[in-house]
Amino acid sequence: LNHEQAFTKIVVELRKRYPGHILPDEDLQWIFVNAGGWMGSMCLLHASLTEYVLLFGTAVDTGGHSGRYWAEVTDTIISGTFQQWKEGTTKSEIFYPGDTIVHSIGEATSVRWSAGTWMVEYGRGFIPSMLGFALSDTIFSTQDFLTLYYTISVYTKALILEANTYLTTAGFF
């Protein structure tokens, strides 16, 4: 499948498997991300304080610093290539469609994505610890406050969805 067809199928399957945990279509939007010197685009599907699932990619070549988090991040490549150079090494690795890359807690790498690289990303850990890195270029470099608003807004919607789902399944509603 091309990446757009794959993304549609992924959203449908996640909604079947995890009802009430994937944002509704009206809240799904592609939002630019500027972080670590690179620029990509994300579509957040699910988020809580301890995990998230999003679609991520870039239509142009881009690269920079991965960030260092209190969370583990797993990327599964749908299309394109992902090049990673791990701290403490002298060689990089290139990943292709079907490959899964694990970015361990506390790890920092150099990353580069070729134009047309699209992936599914899952993060697990203390997700708020990632926001400083994820938003700092947007705030201090690009000063794209509309993107900042979109990012905070969709994360807030995802947190509210999770709270409502939890309270409903726990019998509070």
Secondary structure in CASP SS format (residue, H / E / C, confidence):
PFRMAT SS
TARGET T0000
AUTHOR 0000-0000-0000
METHOD secondary structure of the structure
MODEL  1
L C 1.00
N C 1.00
H H 1.00
E H 1.00
Q H 1.00
A H 1.00
F H 1.00
T H 1.00
K H 1.00
I H 1.00
V H 1.00
V H 1.00
E H 1.00
L H 1.00
R H 1.00
K H 1.00
R H 1.00
Y C 1.00
P C 1.00
G C 1.00
H C 1.00
I C 1.00
L C 1.00
P C 1.00
D H 1.00
E H 1.00
D H 1.00
L C 1.00
Q C 1.00
W C 1.00
I E 1.00
F E 1.00
V E 1.00
N E 1.00
A E 1.00
G C 1.00
G C 1.00
W E 1.00
M E 1.00
G E 1.00
S E 1.00
M E 1.00
C E 1.00
L E 1.00
L E 1.00
H E 1.00
A E 1.00
S C 1.00
L C 1.00
T C 1.00
E E 1.00
Y E 1.00
V E 1.00
L E 1.00
L E 1.00
F E 1.00
G E 1.00
T E 1.00
A C 1.00
V C 1.00
D C 1.00
T E 1.00
G E 1.00
G E 1.00
H E 1.00
S C 1.00
G C 1.00
R C 1.00
Y C 1.00
W C 1.00
A E 1.00
E E 1.00
V E 1.00
T E 1.00
D E 1.00
T E 1.00
I E 1.00
I E 1.00
S E 1.00
G C 1.00
T C 1.00
F E 1.00
Q E 1.00
Q E 1.00
W E 1.00
K E 1.00
E C 1.00
G C 1.00
T C 1.00
T C 1.00
K C 1.00
S E 1.00
E E 1.00
I E 1.00
F E 1.00
Y C 1.00
P C 1.00
G C 1.00
D C 1.00
T E 1.00
I E 1.00
V E 1.00
H E 1.00
S C 1.00
I C 1.00
G C 1.00
E C 1.00
A C 1.00
T E 1.00
S E 1.00
V E 1.00
R E 1.00
W E 1.00
S C 1.00
A C 1.00
G C 1.00
T E 1.00
W E 1.00
M E 1.00
V E 1.00
E E 1.00
Y E 1.00
G E 1.00
R E 1.00
G E 1.00
F C 1.00
I H 1.00
P H 1.00
S H 1.00
M H 1.00
L H 1.00
G H 1.00
F H 1.00
A H 1.00
L H 1.00
S H 1.00
D H 1.00
T H 1.00
I H 1.00
F H 1.00
S H 1.00
T H 1.00
Q C 1.00
D C 1.00
F H 1.00
L H 1.00
T H 1.00
L H 1.00
Y H 1.00
Y H 1.00
T H 1.00
I H 1.00
S H 1.00
V H 1.00
Y H 1.00
T H 1.00
K H 1.00
A H 1.00
L H 1.00
I H 1.00
L H 1.00
E H 1.00
A H 1.00
N H 1.00
T H 1.00
Y H 1.00
L H 1.00
T H 1.00
T H 1.00
A C 1.00
G C 1.00
F C 1.00
F C 1.00
END
